[in-house]
Amino acid sequence: MNAKKLLIIGLVWPEPNSSAAGTRMVQLVDLFLSKGYQITFASAASKSDFSYDFSQTEVQEQEIKLNDQSFNSFLKSLDPQIVIFDRFMVEEQYGWRVQQECPDALRILDTEDLHCLRSARQQSNKKQTEIDLFSDTAKREIAAILRCDISLIISEVEIKILKEKFKIDTSLLYYLPFLEQEITTETIAKWVSFEDRSDFVFIGNFLHEPNWHTVQVLKTKIWPALSKKLPGVNLNIYGAYATQKVLQLENKKEKFLIKGRAENAKQTIAKHKILLAPIQFGAGVKGKFIDAMLTGTPSLTTTVGAEAMKGKLDWSGFIADEADVFIEKAITLYQDQTAWLNAQQNGIEIINRRYAALHFADDFIARIEKLNLTEHRKTNFIGQILNHHTAQSTKYMSLWIEEKNKK
C-alpha cells in the first residue's frame, strides 16, 4: 500500500527556535512522519537563516507562488489525500485551488490560536473597552473554519468560544494541544538545581505583539519595584526579531538586560530561576510556559497568560493579575526553595497529564483516517455554501491578480 500523501501549506517556513507556532508545526510534521505519511511542505514565504532544516528528514520542500496557476499544476501532480493550511490566511489564499484540483482531499486548518480572539483582546486592552469578538477578522477566520473539514484548536477555552459564541458544530473542531515527551525521572535528574540558577527571564518572539507589550509591562510596572526588593538580581529578556525599540529598553544599571535571540529556548530558560510573563492579552497556549515546565523552571503570569493551560491542576508557580501581588509572589518564588520545588512539581504534572503526546497522537490520527468525508461534509452544509461562493469570489480575484502580474 502506498503511503498517504500530506501537503502542508505554510504561512512561513517554521522556526521552532523563534516561536511556539514553529514548534507546533514541527510537532505536527513529526507526528505524521511517525505514522508513515509522505509529507510535502510548501510555502510562498522566503526562508530565513533560522528556518527548520527539513533536509534532515523525509519531508519534501516546495516553493510556491501566490495567485499563480503553477500551484494548481503542482497540486494536480502531487494529488495529496490530506492538505493542512497553516492559519486561516493560508486557507483563504489556497483553499479554493485545493477544492478545485483535489476535491476529495481532507482539508485541515491548523489555527495556531484564534486570531480574532487575540485581536479583540488587544483592541480591548488598548482602548479600555469591552471585548468585541465579532470583527472582520472573526468573519474571515470563522469562514475558513467552516470551509475546512476539521480545524485543529490548541486551547479548550477557544473550543468553548467557537461552540458557544460562533455556534460552530463540534464535529468541525478537534482539540490538539502541544505534543510533548513525558517528563521522566531521568529528565528531572538533569535539571539545573535551585541553588545553581540565578535571575529572572522572559522570552518571546517580538514579531508577536503580546510579547512586546509584556516586555513594556515588565519594564514600567513590574521591574522598578521588584528589582529594589531583590538587589543584584537581573531580568534577562530574550526573543527573536528584537527591533530597535526593544533594544532601547535595556538599562544595565537597572539590571534590565535585552539579550536578543536565544539559540536554544529551553537551554536559555533552564539557567534561570523564574520565568516572568505578565501577559495582558493574547490567545492560544503559550509555548514559553511549556518550555519552562519542560526544564523545571517555575513561572509567574496572569490569568490570560495561563489560560487553558493547566485545566484543574495547580499552576507551576503563581498566577497574579495585580502588579503588587505579582511582585510579591515573584519575591516568594525567588527566595523560597520549598515553594519553588512545589511549583516545579506542578509543572511536571501539567506536562505529563495535559501535553504528553501519548494522550493525543494516536487518537488524532485515528479520527482523520476513519472520517467518512462524504457524510461529514453533508452535515456541514453552511461550509458547502461558503465553499461554493467563496471559491468563486476568491477565485476571480486571484485570477485577476494573476493576469495583472503577467503584464
N, C-alpha and C positions, 0 to 999 in steps of 0.2 A: 504493500500500500504506500502510495506517495505521501510525503509529509505535507501537512496542511500549510498553505501559504498565507502569511500575515503581512500586511502592509501597514506600517506606522507612518503617518504624515506629521512631521514635527513642525511646530511653530518656529523652533530654533533647534540646532544640534545640541543635545543635552550636555550640561556642565554640572555633573554631580558634586564637584568640589566648590561650586559657586552658589548653588541654590537647591532648595528642597524639591522644586519641580524637576530639576535634573536628576536628582536621586530617585524620585518616584518613577521617572521614565525608565531609567536603567533597571530598576527593580522589576518593572513590567516585562522588559526585554528578557531579563534573566529567567523570569518565570516561564515565559513562552518557549525559550530555548530549552529549558529543562524538560519541557513536555514534548520536545521533538518538532517544534514548528520551524518552518523555513521563513526567516524574517528578512524583510527589506525595510530599511529606514530611509525615508525620503524627506527632504526639506528644501525650501527655496531660499532659506537664510544662508548667510555666509558663515563659514566655520571660524572659530577663534582658536587661539593657542590653548584654550582650556576645554575645548570640546572633547567629549568622550571618544576614546580610541576604539572604534568598533572593529578595526583591523585585527585586533587580538581575539575576536570572536568569530562566529559563523554568520554574523549579520552582514547582509549586503547593503551598501550605501548607494543612494541615488540622488543626485542633484536634480531638482525640478524647477520649472518656471511658473510664475503666477500668470493667470489669464493667457494660457498658451495651449494650443492644440496638441503639442508634444506630450503633455501629461496624459491626454486621452489615449494616445498611441502606447505610451508606457503602461497604462492600466490594462489595455487590451492584451498586451504581450505578457504581462505578469499574471493577470487573471487570479487575484487573491480571493480566498474564501472569507477572510476577515480583514476589515480596514479599521484602524484606530485613528481617530482625529485627536491631536494634541491641543485641546482647548477649543472653545466654540468658534473662535475666529477662523480656525483652520477648516472646520466643518462648513462654514459659510463660503469659503473660497473654493473648496474642492468637493463638497458633498454632492452637488448636482452632477458633477462629472463622474463620480463613483456610481451614483444611481443610474446614470445613463449607460455606462460601459460595463458595470458589474452589478446588475440589479439584484442578483441572488447572494451577494456578499453581505455578511453580518456587519453592520455599521455600529461601532462603539465610540462613544465620546468620553474621553478622559478629561473631566472638568478641571482637575488640579485643585481648584477651590471655586466657590461660587463667586464669580467676578461681580455680579450685581449686588451681592451682599457686602463684599469688601468696599465697593464703590459707594454704596448707600451709607455705610458706617463712616467712611472717610468724609463724605459731604456733611453728615450729621455732626461729626466732631469739629469740622471746620466752621460750620455755620451755627453750631449750638442749637440745632433743631431736632425734631423727632426723626427717626429713621424712616425713610420712604423707599421701600423696596421696588416699587412699580415704575422703574425708569426705562428709558430707551435701551439701556444695556440689558436690563432684565428681559425685555421683549425679544431681543436678539438671542440671548442665552437660552431662554425657555423654548424659543422656536427651534434652536439647534437640538436641544434635549428631545423635543417631540419628534423631530425628523429622524433621529437615530433610533436604533433598536434597543440599545442599552446605554445608559450613562453611568460611568464609574464615579461614585461620590466618596470622598475621603473622610467626611465628617457626618456623624449621626445627627447632629444639630441641623446640618444642611438638608439631610433627607427629610427631616421633620418640616422644615420651612417649605421645601418643594411640594410635599404632600398637602400641608395644611394651608399655606398661603397661595400657592400656584396650582393646587389641585392636580398635580402630576400623579398618574397611576403608578402604583408601587412596582408593577411589572417592568417599568422602563428604567428603574433605578437599582443600582447594585452597590452596596456598601463594601468598599475595598480600601482599607487603610494602608499605611506604610507596611511593607512586608520585611520584617527584620528576623535575624537569627536570635534564638533564645539566649539569654544571659545565663551562662553556666558558672559553676564554682571555679572552673579553670579560668574563665574570663575575669571573674572578680579578683582572683589571686594576682592578676597582672595590673590591676588598677593602682594608680598613684594614691598613696595614703593621705589622710587629713594633714598630718604633720609635714609632709613633703610638698604640699600645694601652697600657693600664695595668690593673692589678688582676686579681683573680680574680673569677669569677662562678659562682653556682649559680642555676638556675631550675627551677621545678616547681609545679604546681597543688597547693595544700595540702589539698584535699579527698581527695587520694591519699595514703594512709598511708605508703608507701615514701618519698615526698618529705619529709614531716615528720620521719620517722626519720633520713633522710640529713642534714638540717639539724642535728639533735641530735648526730649523729656529728661533723659539721664543727665544731660549737661546743665539744664537750667533748674530742674525741680528736685532731683534726687542727689546727685553727687555733691553739690556745695555743702549740704548738711551732713551727708554720710561720711564724706572724707574728713570732716572735722572730728567725728566720733572715732574714726579709725586712722589716725595719722600714720603715714608711712606705707599705706596700702594703695595700690594702683587700680585704676579701672582701664582695662585694655579693650579697645574697640577694634574688632576685625570685620572685614567684609569686602567682597568683590565689587569692583566698579565704583570705588570711592572717588567722588568728584572733588573739585577744589573747595566747594562749600563744606564738605565733610572734613577734609584735611585741615581747614582753617579752625576747626573746633579744638584742635589739640592744644593743651596747656600743660607743659611738663611740670611747671611749678605746682599746679593743682593736681598733678598725677593723673590727668585725664589724657590718655595716650591713644592716638589713632595709628593702628598698626597695618591697615590695608588688608589685602587678600591673605587668607590663611592657606598655605599649601595643602594642609590636611585638617579639615574642620574638627574631626574627632580628637586628633592628637593635640591640637591647639587648646580645645576646651578642657581636655584631660589634665593639663598642667595647673589649672586654676581651681580655686576653692568653690566659687559660686558663679553661676550664670545669672546676670541681671537683665530682665527684659520687661519693662513696664509698658507693654503694648497697649495702645489706646484704640486701635481699630484694625480690622483685618478679617480674614475668613479662613476656612480650611483648617488644617492641622499644621502646627509649626515644627519644621524639621530640626530647628535648633534645640528644642527640648528633647526630641528623640535622640539626637546626638549626645546631649548632656546625660541622659539616662543611660545610654549605651556605654558611657565612660565613667559612670558612677559620680557624676557631678550634679549636686543639688541646684535648684533654680528658684528664683523669685519672679513672679509675673502677676498679671492682672486676671480678672475673670475672663475677659476676651482672649487673652493670651493662652489660657489653659483650656479654653472652650473645646468640648467634645473629646478631650484627650484622655481623661482619667476615668471616665464612667463613674462608678460608685466607689472607686478606690481613693486613697489619700494621695495628695499631690507630693511630688518628690522635692519638697521644700515648702514654700508658702505662697499663698495667693492673696494679694492685697491691692485694693483699688485706690486707697487714700495714700498720698505721698508720705505722710508722717508714719503711718503703720508700715508701709513698705520699707522705710528706712530702719525702723525699729526691728523688724523681722530680719533684715539683712545683717544687722549687727549680731543678733542672736545666732543666726545660722553660721556666721563667720567665726564666732568665738566659742560656741558650744559644740564640742565634738559629739556628744550624745545626740543632740538634735540633728546634727549634720549626718551622722550614720543612719539615723532613723529615716531621714529624707532620702538617702541613697537607697535604702532597702525598699522604700515606697516606689522608687523609680524602677527597680528590678521587677517588682510586682506588676507595674503598669506595662512594661515591655513584654514580659512573659505571658501575661494574660490577655493583653489587648492588641499587641502588634506582632507577635510571633507568626511568621509566615505559615507555619504548620496548621494554624487555626483557620486559614483563609484560602491558601493557594489551590488546593485540590478541589474545594467546593466551587470556586470561581470557574475553573476550567470545566468542571462537570456541568455547570449551569449553561455555559455558552455552547458546549458540544452537544448537549441534549435538547437545545432550544429548537422547537419547530417554528421556523421563521415565517412560514405562510400563515399559520394560525396566530402567531404572536403579532404579526402586522395587522391582521384583521381586527384585533382588539384595540388597535391604536389608529382609529380612523382619522382623528384630528391630525396625527402625524402624516397620514397619507394625503390629506388635503394640503397641508403645508408643503410637503414634498412636491405635489403637483404644481402649486402656484409659485413657490419659491424657486423651484427649478427653472421655471420659465423666466421670472424676473431676473434672477441672478445670472442665469444662462445668457440672456441677451445683453445684460450689462457687461458681462465678461467678454462676450463675443465682440461687442462694440470696442472695448479696450484693446482686444486682440487685433482688430482691424486697424485701429488707430496706431498701434505700435508698429505695424508693417510699413507705415508711410515714412 
